[in-house]
Each structure stands twice: as C-alpha cells, then as structure tokens.
Amino acid sequence: MSNSPLSYKDAGVDIDAGDALVERIKPLARKTLREGVLAGIGGFGALFEVPRRYKEPVLVSGTDGVGTKLRLAFEWNMHDTVGIDLVAMSVNDVLVQGAEPLFFLDYFACGKLDVDTAAAVVGGIARGCELSGCALIGGETAEMPGMYPVGEYDLAGFAVGVVEKSAILTGADVRAGDVVLGLASSGVHSNGFSLVRKCIERAGAALPASLDGRPFRQAVMEPTRLYVKSVLGALARHPVKALAHITGGGLLENIPRVLPEGLAVRLQKGSWPRSELFAWLQRTAGIDDFEMNRTFNNGIGMVLIAAPEQAQALAASLREAGEQVFDIGRVTPRSAADPAVTVS
C-alpha cells in the first residue's frame, strides 16, 4: 500500500474546475437579475423578496428535468439548448396557475466536470431564465466520480413563481361551450424522447437530412418553447379560465387535469398544422393518432380555455406577442362513459 498523500483531485473531484465554472456562470446569472433578488450565486442560500405590488401573494413552485433528451445531447455533442428545456419545463408549469416565475435554481451532476460543457448547459439555463423573466439565483454543481460515465451528466431544476390569490387559475369556472385555443410548440419539447430515440435507432442510416427546414438534429433538439411572457401579457388583458402545459401524456392526458368533473374537450382534427417532424415520428414508429396524441404534444405546447366572447381578442393578443394560435376545439358535457379528450 502506498503512503503517498491523496488529494481530493486524486479521488476525482477537481475543486479548481468547479471554481472556474462558477466564475463562468456569474456573468450569465447577472443578465437574469430582476426585482426581488437580494443575494444570488455565491452564498450558501439565495435570497429573494416577493415584489411588493402583490397584495395577497401565493407562491407556486415547480420542478422537473430534461429526461432522455439528454442522451441525444451526449451523442450529438449538443449542450447549449438543453438548459432552455430545463427552465421551460418548470416555468411553463408554474405559468399554468397564472403565476409569474420569479427565480430558478438548477442542479448539474456529473462524474468528471468538463467546464466547457457545463458552461454551455448553464448558458442555456440563463438564456431560458432571460426569456421567461425570472432570475437564476442559485444552484448546485456536483462532481461525483464513479456515478456517471465520462461525458454524461444529469440535470434538474426548480422554479418559484407568484400569483395574486384572487387570480389563481384553477379551471373551476370552465363551462360547456368554452373555446379551446392551442399555442404552437417548437417541436417535441422535452417529452417522448424514449420513443424519439427508438425511431432514430429504427431509421438507422435512412434518417432524413432535414425536417421543417432545419437540419435533422437541430429539428429534434429544438428547445421547449417558453410561453411565459406572451401568456402573462394576455392574462393581464383578457379573462382566461384555464391553462394546460402539454408535457408527458400529450394532449389526451394533460388537458383533463384542468377540467371540472362532468366536462370534456373535443379537439378538431386538422385545426392546427402538422409538422414534418411529427409526421416522420408517427410514420417511423408505426403508431396511430391516439398514441401520438398521448405521447407527444403533437404541435400544441400550451392550451388555453376561454369563454366564447373572449376567445377572439385573447387569440389576437397572443398573436401580437409572437405566438401561433389555433382554435382547436370546444368544451363539451361529459358522461361517465366518455373520454375526457377526443380528437375527431
């Protein structure tokens, strides 16, 4: 047995690399500063003061990861947008309650820290925070030798938002006849990638060169769309009864989460455009429309439910904010034997 000294670096943890990453992150985090930040990256805990304009503030929290989309990031060496996915999955969920995202924290874990890779990932996280108006005020970088293969990492994130108690969206006042609007997704977002990867494996060398006007890999890895600023702007001007973020479970599993008992939604097939990417996935997987609609967002990343007399103005407001908006269905009465969502 050798009696030579063993350092933490000899054991696989490079403190200097961690310090270098923090220095790379600090200017990225500074770009996301907003009202309420009292102390951010560098301390043991981040401090945030709820903006005083809220009279009865209710905090809304959400946490998520990126899932197996990370496997493609590793294989294709595309690390600069998965951080946007990470932010979007949580802040879009918080938004569903009508809440404004306030701040975000991330957790990055790896076996051996590659500062350039980690900085690319965190750069995406900071960009996602900028686009959604929330502050990146803290996080954790964990270097754990033996826990992850070389070149791989895991990501998790946590968002906190705030909403006036009187403005919380619950879906309780949704009624039959209400209009269902859909906001276009940017692609697959960050759900269903276990099936996406199976499709890529099945296609082998026959992968298309491009889809929807973008190189194939870019089309697949396009980050999750952030709906925060456009939807919050619309909520400030128009009544909305419910929102649904279309994530795992697709249209068929997520819309029912905001419907009162005794109500269903009928979506009109063909009322929103079909991308080449989703057509390729369905064709390659050999699955029917039902399976597509409960696996992927299938082109609709966020759903809004509004009264008929409000829907047109709401849609116009969202389009002005840069969203592609489609009238995709109606709320209908539901009997015990009916599915909660149908597409026909």
Secondary structure, 3 states (H helix, E strand, C coil): CCCCCCCCCCCCCCHHHHHHHHHHHHHHHHCCCCCCEEECCCCCCCEECCCCCCCCEEEEEEEEECCCHHHHHHHHCCCCCHHHHHHHHHHHHHHCCCCEEEEEEEEEEECCCCHHHHHHHHHHHHHHHHHHCCEEEEEEEEECCCCCCCCCEEEEEEEEEEEEHHHCCCCCCCCCCCEEEEEECCCCCCCCHHHHHHHHHHHHHHCCCEECCEEHHHHHHCCCCCCHHHHHHHHCCCCCCEEEECCCCHHHHHHHHHCCCCEEEEECCCCCCCCHHHHHHHHHHCCCHHHHHCCCCCCEEEEEEECHHHHHHHHHHHHHCCCCEEEEEEEEECCCCCCCEEEC
